[in-house]
Amino acid sequence: MNHAPRDLLASRPAKSAEILAIFEGANAPATAPAAKPIRVALIGTYTPRKCGIATFTADIAEKLREFHAEVGVEVYALDDPAAPLAYDAGTQVIAGNDAETFAQTARTINESGVDAVWLQHEYGIFGGDDGQAVCDFVDRLAAPLILTCHTVLAEPSERQRAILCHLITRASRIMVMSRHSRELLVREYGANPETLEVIEHGAPDRPFGRQAEFKARFGLTGRKVLMTFGLLGPGKGLERAIEALPAVVEHHPEAIYRIVGATHPNLVASEGESYREGLMALAERLDVADHIEWDNRFLDNEELLDQLEACDIYITPYPNLQQSTSGTLSYAVALGKAVISTRYLHACELLGDGMGVLIEPGSHEEIARAVNTLLDNPAELACVQRRAYNRGRETIWPRFADATARLAAGAVAPAPRRAPLTATPGLSGVIAMSDATGMLQHSVGIVPNRQHGYCLDDNVRALMLMNLAEGLHPTERMRWSMVYASFIQDAWNPDAKRFRNFMRFDRTWCEDIGSDDSNGRAIWALGHTAHCAPDPDIREWARNLYECTLPQLGDIGSPRAIAFQVLGAAAMLRVAPGHEASIATLEHGGHVLEKLLGGERRPDWAWFEAVLGYDNPRLSQAMIEAGVALGREDWVRSGLDTLEWICRRQVSSSGLFRPIGSESFGKPHTYLPFDQQPLEAQAAIEAALSAHRAGGDAYWYEHATAAWSWFFGGNDRGVQLADMTTGRCRDGVTPRGVNRNCGAESILAFQLSHYAMLALYRMQTESPEGSLLEPARETAR
């Protein structure tokens, strides 16, 4: 590995105030609650839908509004178009579960500029098998994703596992309501522990010990009241509680068991009230019907709590021991009820250490024994109730709201750092990735990865950087220019009349013919070098190889490769006006792009292709450069119009640069926000430079400034990619944050972006409209 001498690395130090270390803040503590207001899009089923998820979603919205007004909540309610509901004013409704509906909703959320999206996940509520439509939905969301996992299965199906794993890869923060769920997500689903937070289910805050008052209100004075509430269904285990009643009533004839809640609507839809009727028939057979009171309603929250206050013992005889969350259990504990429960996960965590009584599932004898033990010993009953109430102070709504506000604030991307415009990036990151052969492609973190060898694409970019780098000693510039130029020269395969692209670390080529795009980039670099290289001998070499290879690449058909050739030809014409092969390349490229644009353009899609790929602005930039060189004003106008079209789609509603994500590739007439790569910021800045030269509109400087700021945290995750000290750059922005590798493409994209940005800066300061620079500087902060 070759290393630059000390004088190269320090050849032109950046201004100290503008040097930003790439590792700064990497180990910073978790974000505290935001001092400024934040906005959260909250997604889930929602009241008046009768289900636990809907109630929980409503609780989040209500309690944040009550206790943390700085967190603005915008609700998006999942609605069933077959049974639509009427929602409160201000609630956005996702009416349906088809892909188009979710795509439209994602766009609405992205355009709203919320700081985070908080999604309640339960299998089945998002449409498709096991609710798999949620995967495409979250892929389209740009804001940081907060995920609440309401169900974490220990033994999921293959599809269920795939769905949850996908959601985990997209989430910035994950909320679970039990320690067991957290451990399961880490162990079985590969979740990063740092993203996980346990926030127990919230519960009401009411005074302790008001049973007598509320018993009188409901005509229960003198009774020993047992209670279960919630939506009724076979998974509640109510049969066992009813079977326990004969033994309870024998010892405590004043006991009454109140079963409060409607039958689950899905069960009613499929079976009517046959389940409830079966329970009632069981009570008749056991001769305890007079000791059961049924309240077949879905009660509003306040009435439900009033009824809960009237009970002495709360029973949850659930047979499913994997249940990780029970809102009813949380309510009962917080109101100071003695709870008898089977050992499902939530109960074990909430009722341990004497906070309640845990029993084995499926045993009515254990239920009867536990109830009688407490009723036989009023002092112990009171102690259990008091312990439960004290435990519930940890989960009351103010504490829940505090925790959820911290969770939301912790997901929000931090504000971008000030993006320096004039400080020169160091070159040690470039040199560290280079050796006597050329520049290596990839890295692991900041360490070059020799296994992937070299490629022409990166070495042509590296040569272009040597043409532009400022403050570089001539000897060092020549040294590295020779390395990268030699790679390009060796890449040319005269037999195949094409450049090769990929080379192994042992200097053997992996192929005889490289991609069209790599060949187009080679022509671009040769034209650029012939025009920009400081050394006349390098310029002569580049022109000779350009004139040798360009005529043999006329059959290249890739639109981007054609665009790259056009950019190289435009550069050559600046040094050799009238160069016939370059003029022919510009004419051919301009006509091809013009035809593509005419074939794909439609009112909502002013673009050259039905899909958006990488380096999109290069197509517009090539039309602008060809139009300027050949005096084709129509081409210039088409280039400017299409560049503005793609630029508008690469800026968020809050003004952040949001490049077309690589996950968009191959998806017609749509685009996704991730993964975001430095190459796209470079293309946006350099195309803006061409547009500014052609039209002088300040908009191009402002857009380029937004793209430049992207490197320094002006992105959807607020992560810093670029390091001015070393000149390194991380490989991109993912839904979870930064890709920490520093490959050649990313480093060179940052370095070349700097020089395009510097050229724009100088044009602004030298122009009569230089005052436009100040608003742009503010944008960069």
C-alpha positions in Angstrom: 0.0 0.0 0.0 1.4 3.4 -1.0 1.0 6.3 1.4 1.1 10.0 0.7 4.0 11.9 2.3 3.4 14.3 5.1 3.5 17.4 2.9 0.8 16.0 0.6 -1.7 15.3 3.4 -1.1 18.8 4.9 -0.7 20.6 1.5 -3.8 22.8 2.1 -5.4 22.4 5.4 -9.0 23.1 5.8 -10.1 26.0 8.0 -10.2 24.7 11.5 -13.7 25.8 12.2 -14.9 23.9 9.1 -13.1 20.6 9.7 -15.7 17.9 10.6 -14.4 14.6 11.9 -16.4 11.6 10.5 -16.3 9.9 13.8 -17.6 12.8 15.8 -20.8 12.0 17.7 -20.5 8.3 16.9 -20.7 7.3 20.5 -22.8 10.2 21.7 -25.5 9.5 24.3 -29.1 8.8 23.3 -31.0 11.9 22.1 -32.9 13.7 24.9 -36.4 14.9 24.4 -36.4 17.5 21.7 -36.4 21.1 22.8 -38.3 22.2 19.7 -41.7 20.8 18.5 -41.6 17.7 16.4 -44.3 16.1 14.3 -45.0 12.4 14.2 -47.2 10.5 11.8 -48.9 7.8 13.8 -50.2 4.7 11.9 -52.4 1.9 13.1 -56.0 0.9 13.5 -57.8 3.6 15.5 -60.9 4.3 17.5 -63.8 3.8 17.0 -62.5 0.5 15.7 -63.1 -2.2 18.4 -59.7 -3.8 18.9 -56.7 -3.5 21.2 -54.4 -2.0 18.6 -56.9 0.8 17.9 -57.3 1.6 21.6 -53.5 1.6 22.0 -53.0 3.9 19.0 -55.6 6.3 20.4 -53.9 6.2 23.8 -50.6 7.2 22.3 -52.2 10.2 20.5 -54.2 11.3 23.4 -51.5 11.0 26.1 -48.9 12.8 24.0 -51.3 15.6 23.3 -52.1 15.8 27.0 -48.6 15.6 28.5 -46.2 16.4 25.7 -47.7 19.1 23.5 -44.4 19.6 21.8 -44.9 16.2 20.0 -47.5 16.9 17.4 -49.3 13.7 16.4 -50.9 13.2 13.0 -53.0 10.1 13.0 -53.3 7.8 9.9 -56.1 5.3 10.7 -56.1 1.9 8.9 -59.7 1.5 7.8 -61.6 -1.5 6.3 -63.3 -0.3 3.1 -65.8 -3.1 3.5 -66.9 -1.7 6.9 -65.8 2.0 6.9 -65.9 3.9 10.2 -66.4 7.6 11.0 -63.2 9.1 12.6 -62.5 12.3 14.5 -61.9 15.4 12.5 -58.2 15.7 11.6 -57.7 11.9 11.4 -56.2 10.8 8.0 -57.8 7.6 6.8 -56.0 4.9 4.9 -59.0 3.5 3.2 -58.0 0.1 2.0 -55.0 -2.2 2.0 -54.0 -2.4 -1.6 -50.6 -1.4 -2.9 -51.7 1.8 -4.6 -53.5 3.1 -1.5 -50.3 2.6 0.6 -48.1 4.2 -2.1 -50.4 7.2 -2.1 -50.4 7.4 1.7 -46.6 7.1 1.8 -46.2 10.0 -0.6 -48.7 12.1 1.4 -46.7 11.4 4.6 -43.4 12.2 2.9 -44.7 15.5 1.5 -46.1 16.4 4.9 -42.6 16.8 6.2 -43.1 14.9 9.5 -40.1 14.2 11.6 -40.9 10.6 12.2 -43.4 7.9 11.4 -44.7 5.6 14.2 -46.2 2.4 13.0 -48.1 -0.1 15.1 -47.5 -3.6 13.8 -49.7 -6.6 14.1 -49.9 -9.4 11.5 -52.9 -9.0 9.3 -53.9 -5.4 9.6 -52.0 -4.2 6.6 -53.4 -6.4 3.9 -52.0 -9.4 2.1 -51.0 -12.7 3.6 -49.9 -12.0 7.2 -50.2 -8.3 6.4 -47.2 -8.4 4.1 -48.3 -5.2 2.3 -46.7 -3.3 5.2 -43.2 -4.1 3.7 -43.7 -2.1 0.5 -45.4 0.6 2.5 -42.4 1.2 4.9 -40.0 1.0 1.9 -41.6 4.2 0.6 -41.4 6.2 3.9 -38.6 8.7 4.1 -38.8 9.9 7.7 -37.3 7.8 10.5 -39.5 4.8 11.4 -40.5 4.0 14.9 -41.9 0.5 15.1 -44.1 -0.9 17.9 -44.1 -4.7 17.8 -47.4 -5.8 19.3 -46.7 -9.5 18.5 -43.3 -11.1 18.5 -43.7 -14.8 17.7 -41.2 -17.3 19.1 -42.1 -19.7 16.3 -43.2 -17.7 13.3 -43.9 -19.0 9.9 -41.3 -18.3 7.2 -43.4 -15.4 5.9 -44.1 -13.9 9.3 -40.4 -14.0 10.1 -39.5 -12.3 6.8 -42.1 -9.6 7.4 -40.9 -8.7 10.9 -37.2 -8.9 9.8 -37.9 -6.5 7.0 -39.5 -4.0 9.3 -36.6 -4.3 11.7 -34.2 -3.4 9.0 -36.2 -0.2 8.2 -36.8 1.0 11.8 -34.7 3.6 13.5 -36.3 2.8 16.9 -38.3 -0.2 18.0 -40.7 -0.3 20.9 -41.8 -3.4 22.7 -43.8 -3.7 25.9 -42.0 -6.6 27.6 -38.4 -7.6 28.2 -39.1 -11.0 26.7 -40.1 -9.5 23.4 -36.9 -7.5 23.4 -34.8 -10.5 24.0 -36.7 -12.5 21.4 -36.2 -9.7 18.8 -32.4 -9.8 19.4 -32.0 -13.5 19.6 -34.4 -14.8 16.9 -34.8 -11.8 14.6 -31.3 -10.2 14.7 -32.5 -6.8 15.9 -29.8 -4.4 17.0 -30.2 -4.0 20.8 -29.4 -0.3 20.6 -32.6 0.4 18.6 -34.8 -1.4 21.1 -36.7 0.2 24.0 -39.0 -1.5 26.4 -42.0 0.8 27.3 -44.6 -0.9 29.4 -48.2 -0.6 28.3 -49.6 2.6 29.8 -52.4 2.7 32.4 -54.7 5.2 34.1 -53.8 7.1 37.2 -56.7 7.0 39.7 -56.8 7.0 43.5 -56.4 3.8 45.4 -59.1 1.8 47.3 -62.4 3.2 46.0 -64.1 -0.2 45.7 -67.0 0.6 48.1 -67.8 3.8 46.2 -68.0 2.2 42.8 -69.7 -1.0 44.1 -72.5 1.2 45.4 -72.7 3.0 42.0 -73.3 -0.4 40.2 -75.5 -2.0 42.8 -72.8 -4.3 44.1 -72.6 -3.3 47.7 -71.8 -6.3 49.9 -70.6 -8.5 47.0 -67.1 -9.9 46.5 -66.5 -8.9 42.9 -64.4 -10.9 40.5 -63.9 -9.4 37.0 -62.5 -10.0 33.5 -62.9 -7.5 30.7 -62.0 -7.1 27.1 -63.2 -8.5 23.7 -64.5 -12.0 24.2 -63.1 -15.0 22.3 -61.9 -18.5 22.7 -58.3 -17.3 23.5 -59.5 -15.7 26.8 -59.8 -18.9 28.8 -63.1 -17.9 30.3 -64.3 -21.5 30.5 -61.8 -22.2 33.2 -62.9 -19.2 35.3 -66.5 -20.2 35.0 -65.7 -23.8 36.0 -63.9 -22.4 39.1 -67.0 -20.6 40.3 -68.8 -23.5 42.1 -65.9 -23.9 44.5 -65.7 -20.2 45.0 -69.4 -19.7 45.6 -69.4 -22.6 48.0 -67.1 -20.7 50.4 -68.2 -17.2 49.4 -71.8 -17.1 48.3 -71.6 -13.3 48.0 -69.1 -13.6 45.2 -70.1 -12.5 41.7 -68.0 -12.8 38.5 -68.5 -9.9 36.1 -67.6 -10.5 32.5 -67.4 -7.1 30.8 -66.9 -6.6 27.1 -68.4 -7.3 23.7 -67.6 -10.5 21.7 -64.8 -9.8 19.2 -66.4 -8.4 16.0 -64.5 -10.9 13.8 -66.0 -13.7 15.8 -69.4 -12.2 15.6 -69.1 -11.9 11.9 -68.2 -15.6 11.5 -70.1 -17.3 14.2 -72.5 -14.7 15.7 -72.8 -15.0 19.5 -72.4 -18.7 19.7 -69.2 -18.5 21.8 -70.9 -16.3 24.5 -74.0 -18.4 24.4 -71.8 -21.5 25.0 -70.3 -19.9 28.1 -73.7 -19.0 29.4 -74.9 -22.6 28.9 -71.8 -23.8 30.8 -72.7 -21.5 33.7 -76.3 -22.9 33.7 -75.0 -26.5 33.8 -72.7 -25.6 36.7 -75.6 -23.8 38.5 -73.6 -20.6 38.8 -75.5 -18.4 36.3 -76.8 -16.3 39.1 -73.2 -15.5 40.1 -72.2 -14.2 36.7 -73.1 -10.8 35.4 -72.6 -10.2 31.7 -72.1 -6.7 30.2 -72.1 -7.3 26.4 -70.8 -3.9 25.3 -67.6 -2.3 24.0 -67.4 0.4 26.7 -65.7 3.7 26.4 -62.6 4.1 28.5 -64.0 6.0 31.4 -67.0 3.7 32.0 -64.7 0.7 31.7 -62.4 2.1 34.4 -65.4 2.9 36.7 -66.5 -0.8 36.4 -62.9 -2.0 37.0 -62.7 0.1 40.2 -65.7 -1.8 41.6 -63.9 -5.2 41.5 -61.8 -6.8 44.2 -60.0 -9.5 42.1 -59.2 -9.3 38.4 -58.8 -12.6 36.5 -56.9 -13.2 33.3 -57.1 -17.0 32.7 -55.5 -16.8 29.2 -54.3 -20.2 27.8 -51.7 -18.6 25.4 -48.6 -18.2 27.5 -46.8 -16.4 24.7 -49.0 -13.3 25.0 -46.5 -10.5 25.4 -48.9 -7.6 26.1 -52.2 -7.2 27.8 -53.7 -3.7 28.2 -56.4 -5.0 30.5 -53.8 -6.4 32.8 -51.9 -3.1 32.9 -55.2 -1.3 33.7 -56.0 -3.7 36.5 -52.6 -3.4 38.2 -52.5 0.4 37.9 -56.0 0.6 39.6 -54.8 -1.6 42.5 -56.6 -4.8 41.8 -55.5 -8.2 43.1 -54.8 -10.1 39.9 -54.9 -13.8 39.4 -53.4 -14.7 36.1 -51.9 -17.6 34.1 -48.2 -17.3 33.5 -48.3 -15.6 30.1 -45.3 -13.4 29.4 -46.7 -10.0 30.3 -48.2 -11.4 33.5 -44.9 -12.9 34.6 -43.1 -9.6 34.1 -45.8 -7.4 35.7 -46.9 -9.6 38.6 -43.6 -11.0 39.8 -42.4 -10.4 43.4 -45.9 -10.7 44.9 -47.6 -8.1 42.8 -50.2 -10.7 41.9 -50.9 -14.4 41.9 -49.6 -16.5 39.0 -51.2 -19.9 38.2 -50.8 -22.6 35.6 -53.1 -22.5 32.5 -56.1 -24.8 32.0 -56.8 -25.5 35.6 -60.1 -24.3 37.1 -59.0 -25.8 40.4 -56.0 -23.4 40.7 -58.2 -20.4 39.9 -60.7 -21.5 42.6 -57.9 -22.1 45.1 -56.3 -18.7 44.4 -59.6 -16.8 44.7 -60.6 -18.5 47.9 -57.2 -17.9 49.5 -57.5 -14.1 48.9 -61.1 -13.9 49.9 -60.4 -15.9 53.0 -57.7 -13.5 54.1 -58.8 -9.9 53.6 -55.5 -8.5 55.0 -53.5 -10.4 52.4 -56.0 -9.3 49.7 -55.4 -5.7 50.7 -51.7 -6.1 50.7 -51.7 -7.6 47.2 -53.9 -4.7 46.0 -51.6 -2.1 47.5 -48.5 -3.7 46.0 -50.2 -3.8 42.6 -51.1 -0.2 42.9 -47.6 0.8 43.8 -46.3 -1.2 40.8 -48.8 0.6 38.6 -47.3 4.0 39.4 -44.5 3.0 36.9 -46.9 2.6 34.0 -49.4 5.4 34.6 -50.1 7.7 31.6 -47.8 10.5 32.5 -44.8 8.0 32.8 -45.9 6.3 29.5 -46.2 9.7 27.8 -42.7 10.7 29.0 -41.2 7.4 27.7 -43.0 7.7 24.3 -42.0 11.3 23.9 -38.4 10.3 24.5 -38.7 7.5 22.0 -40.1 9.8 19.3 -37.5 12.5 20.0 -34.7 9.8 19.8 -35.8 8.8 16.4 -35.8 12.3 14.9 -32.8 13.1 12.7 -30.6 15.8 14.2 -30.2 19.1 12.4 -27.5 19.2 9.7 -24.0 20.5 10.4 -22.9 23.6 8.6 -21.5 22.5 5.2 -18.2 24.2 4.5 -17.9 25.6 1.0 -14.4 26.8 0.7 -12.4 24.4 3.0 -10.5 21.8 0.9 -11.0 18.2 1.8 -7.9 16.2 2.7 -6.6 13.6 0.3 -5.4 10.9 2.8 -8.7 9.0 2.3 -8.1 8.8 -1.5 -4.4 7.8 -1.1 -5.2 5.1 1.5 -7.5 3.4 -1.0 -4.8 3.6 -3.8 -1.7 1.6 -4.6 0.7 1.3 -7.5 -2.0 -0.4 -9.6 -4.9 2.0 -9.0 -7.7 2.8 -6.6 -9.3 -0.1 -4.9 -13.1 -0.4 -5.2 -14.4 -1.2 -1.7 -13.6 -1.0 1.9 -14.7 -2.5 5.2 -15.2 0.6 7.3 -12.2 2.7 6.3 -9.9 -0.2 5.5 -9.5 -1.1 1.8 -10.9 -4.4 0.8 -8.5 -6.1 -1.5 -10.9 -9.0 -2.3 -12.9 -6.9 -4.7 -9.9 -5.5 -6.5 -10.2 -2.5 -8.8 -12.5 -1.1 -11.5 -12.2 1.3 -14.3 -15.2 3.4 -13.1 -13.3 4.5 -9.9 -10.0 5.0 -11.6 -11.4 7.4 -14.2 -13.0 9.4 -11.4 -9.7 9.4 -9.5 -7.9 10.8 -12.6 -10.6 13.5 -12.9 -9.9 14.4 -9.2 -6.2 14.7 -9.9 -7.1 17.1 -12.7 -8.9 19.4 -10.3 -7.3 19.0 -6.8 -6.0 22.2 -5.4 -3.0 22.7 -3.2 -1.4 19.5 -4.4 2.4 19.4 -5.0 3.1 18.9 -8.8 5.2 15.8 -8.0 2.4 14.2 -6.1 -0.2 15.1 -8.7 1.9 13.6 -11.4 2.6 10.5 -9.3 -1.1 9.6 -8.8 -2.2 10.9 -12.2 0.3 8.4 -13.7 -1.2 5.5 -11.6 -4.8 6.2 -12.6 -4.0 7.0 -16.2 -1.9 3.8 -16.5 -4.9 1.9 -15.3 -7.2 3.4 -17.9 -4.6 2.8 -20.6 -4.3 -0.9 -19.7 -8.1 -1.2 -19.5 -8.3 -0.6 -23.3 -8.8 -3.9 -25.1 -8.0 -3.1 -28.8 -9.1 -6.6 -29.9 -12.5 -6.2 -28.4 -12.6 -2.4 -29.1 -13.8 -1.8 -25.6 -12.5 -0.9 -22.2 -12.4 -3.6 -19.6 -13.8 -2.6 -16.2 -13.0 -5.1 -13.3 -9.5 -6.1 -12.3 -8.5 -8.5 -9.6 -6.0 -7.6 -6.9 -3.4 -9.7 -8.7 -3.7 -7.4 -11.7 -5.5 -9.9 -13.9 -8.6 -8.7 -15.7 -12.0 -10.3 -14.8 -13.4 -9.6 -18.3 -12.6 -8.7 -21.9 -15.4 -6.1 -22.2 -16.6 -3.8 -19.5 -20.0 -2.3 -19.2 -21.3 0.4 -21.5 -21.3 2.8 -18.6 -17.7 2.2 -17.7 -16.7 2.7 -21.3 -18.7 5.9 -21.4 -17.1 7.1 -18.2 -13.6 6.4 -19.7 -14.3 8.7 -22.7 -15.6 11.4 -20.3 -12.5 11.2 -18.2 -10.2 11.4 -21.2 -12.0 14.5 -22.5 -12.0 16.0 -19.0 -8.2 15.3 -18.7 -7.5 16.7 -22.1 -9.2 19.9 -21.0 -8.4 20.2 -17.3 -5.1 18.4 -16.4 -2.4 20.8 -15.4 0.4 18.9 -17.1 0.6 19.2 -20.9 2.0 15.7 -21.4 -1.0 14.2 -19.5 -3.3 16.3 -21.6 -1.6 15.0 -24.8 -1.9 11.4 -23.7 -5.5 11.8 -22.9 -6.3 13.4 -26.3 -4.5 10.6 -28.1 -6.3 7.8 -26.3 -9.6 9.7 -26.7 -9.2 10.0 -30.4 -8.2 6.3 -30.7 -11.1 4.9 -28.7 -14.0 7.3 -29.3 -14.7 6.2 -32.9 -14.8 2.6 -31.8 -17.5 3.1 -29.2 -20.2 4.6 -31.4 -22.5 1.6 -31.0 -22.9 2.0 -27.3 -26.6 2.1 -26.5 -27.0 2.7 -22.8 -28.5 6.2 -22.2 -26.1 6.9 -19.3 -23.1 5.7 -21.3 -24.1 8.0 -24.1 -24.5 10.9 -21.6 -21.0 10.2 -20.3 -19.6 10.3 -23.8 -21.4 13.6 -24.5 -19.9 15.1 -21.4 -16.4 14.0 -22.5 -17.0 15.3 -26.0 -18.2 18.7 -24.6 -15.0 18.9 -22.6 -12.9 18.1 -25.6 -14.5 20.8 -27.6 -13.4 23.4 -25.0 -9.8 22.5 -25.8 -10.2 21.6 -29.5 -13.1 23.6 -31.1 -14.3 22.0 -34.3 -13.2 18.5 -33.2 -15.3 16.5 -35.7 -15.6 13.2 -33.7 -16.7 15.1 -30.7 -19.2 17.1 -32.6 -20.6 13.9 -34.1 -20.8 12.4 -30.5 -22.7 15.4 -29.3 -25.1 15.3 -32.2 -25.8 11.6 -31.8 -26.1 11.8 -28.1 -28.4 14.8 -28.2 -30.7 13.1 -30.7 -30.8 9.9 -28.7 -31.8 11.7 -25.5 -34.3 13.9 -27.4 -36.0 10.8 -28.8 -36.0 9.0 -25.4 -37.6 12.0 -23.8 -40.3 12.2 -26.4 -41.0 8.5 -26.0 -41.4 8.5 -22.3 -42.7 12.0 -21.5 -46.2 12.2 -20.0 -47.9 14.9 -17.9 -46.7 13.5 -14.6 -43.4 12.0 -15.9 -41.1 14.4 -17.8 -38.2 12.0 -18.0 -36.1 10.1 -20.5 -37.0 6.6 -19.1 -40.0 4.9 -17.4 -37.7 4.1 -14.5 -35.3 6.1 -12.4 -31.8 4.7 -11.9 -28.5 6.0 -10.7 -26.8 9.2 -11.9 -30.2 10.5 -13.2 -29.1 14.1 -13.6 -26.4 13.1 -16.0 -29.0 12.7 -18.8 -30.2 16.2 -18.3 -26.6 17.5 -17.9 -25.6 15.9 -21.2 -28.5 17.6 -23.1 -27.5 20.9 -21.6 -23.9 20.5 -22.6 -24.7 19.2 -26.1 -27.2 22.1 -26.6 -24.7 24.7 -25.4 -21.8 23.3 -27.6 -23.9 23.0 -30.7 -26.1 26.1 -30.2 -29.3 24.0 -29.8 -31.4 26.1 -27.5 -34.2 23.5 -27.7 -31.8 20.9 -26.2 -30.7 23.3 -23.5 -34.3 24.0 -22.6 -35.2 20.3 -22.5 -32.1 19.7 -20.4 -33.0 22.4 -17.9 -36.7 21.4 -17.8 -35.9 17.7 -17.1 -33.1 18.6 -14.6 -35.6 20.8 -12.7 -38.1 17.9 -12.8 -35.6 15.4 -11.3 -34.4 18.0 -8.8 -37.9 18.6 -7.5 -38.2 14.9 -6.8 -34.9 14.9 -5.0 -35.8 17.5 -2.3 -38.0 16.8 0.7 -40.8 19.1 1.8 -38.4 20.6 4.4 -35.7 21.4 1.8 -33.4 18.4 2.4 -31.7 16.7 -0.5 -33.3 13.3 -0.9 -31.7 11.5 -3.8 -33.5 8.8 -5.7 -32.8 5.6 -3.7 -31.2 2.6 -5.3 -34.2 0.6 -4.2 -36.1 2.5 -6.9 -34.2 0.8 -9.7 -36.4 -1.2 -12.0 -39.7 0.2 -10.6 -41.5 2.0 -13.4 -42.9 5.5 -12.7 -42.1 5.5 -9.0 -39.2 6.2 -6.7 -38.2 5.2 -3.2 -36.1 7.2 -0.7 -33.4 4.6 0.2 -30.6 3.6 -0.2 -29.2 7.1 -0.8 -25.7 7.2 -2.3 -23.1 9.9 -2.7 -22.9 9.4 -6.4 -26.4 11.0 -6.6 -25.3 14.1 -4.7 -22.3 14.5 -7.0 -24.5 14.2 -10.1 -26.9 16.7 -8.8 -24.2 19.3 -8.0 -22.3 18.8 -11.3 -25.5 19.0 -13.3 -26.5 22.1 -11.4 -23.1 23.6 -12.4 -23.8 22.9 -16.1 -27.3 24.4 -15.7 -26.0 27.5 -13.9 -23.4 28.1 -16.7 -26.2 27.7 -19.3 -28.9 29.7 -17.6 -27.5 31.6 -14.6 -30.6 30.9 -12.5 -29.9 31.1 -8.7 -32.1 28.0 -8.2 -29.3 25.8 -9.4 -26.9 27.1 -6.8 -29.5 26.6 -4.1 -30.2 23.0 -5.2 -26.5 22.2 -5.4 -26.1 23.6 -1.9 -28.8 21.3 -0.6 -27.0 18.4 -2.2 -23.7 19.5 -0.7 -25.3 19.8 2.7 -26.5 16.1 2.3 -22.9 15.0 3.0 -22.9 16.9 6.3 -26.2 15.7 7.8 -28.7 17.5 5.6 -30.3 14.2 4.9 -33.3 12.1 6.1 -31.3 10.6 9.0 -29.2 13.6 9.9 -26.1 11.5 9.6 -22.7 12.9 8.6 -21.0 11.1 5.7 -18.1 13.3 4.8 -14.9 14.0 6.7 -13.1 17.2 5.6 -9.9 16.1 7.5 -9.3 12.9 5.5 -11.6 13.5 2.6 -13.3 10.2 3.2 -17.0 9.7 2.7 -19.4 7.0 4.0 -21.2 4.8 1.4 -24.6 6.2 1.9 -27.8 6.7 3.9 -30.0 3.7 4.8 -33.3 3.6 6.6 -31.3 2.8 9.8 -28.7 5.6 9.3 -25.3 5.6 7.7 -23.5 2.9 5.8 -20.1 3.1 7.5 -18.0 1.7 4.7 -16.0 4.2 2.7 -15.6 2.9 -0.8 -13.8 4.6 -3.7 -17.0 5.7 -5.4 -18.2 7.5 -2.3 -14.9 9.2 -1.5 -14.5 10.4 -5.1 -18.1 11.6 -5.3 -17.5 13.7 -2.3 -14.2 15.0 -3.5 -15.5 15.9 -7.0 -18.6 17.4 -5.5 -16.4 19.8 -3.6 -14.8 21.1 -6.7 -18.1 21.5 -8.6 -19.4 23.3 -5.5 -16.4 25.5 -5.4 -16.8 26.5 -9.0 -20.4 27.4 -8.3 -19.4 29.4 -5.3 -16.8 31.4 -7.3 -19.4 32.0 -10.0 -21.8 33.4 -7.4 -19.2 35.6 -5.7 -18.0 37.0 -9.0 -21.4 37.6 -10.5 -23.4 40.8 -10.0 -26.0 38.7 -8.2 -23.5 37.6 -5.6 -26.0 38.6 -2.9 -27.8 35.4 -3.7 -25.0 33.6 -1.9 -26.2 34.5 1.5 -29.6 32.7 1.5 -27.8 29.7 0.1 -25.3 29.8 2.9 -28.2 29.7 5.3 -29.6 26.6 3.5 -26.3 24.9 4.1 -26.4 25.3 7.8 
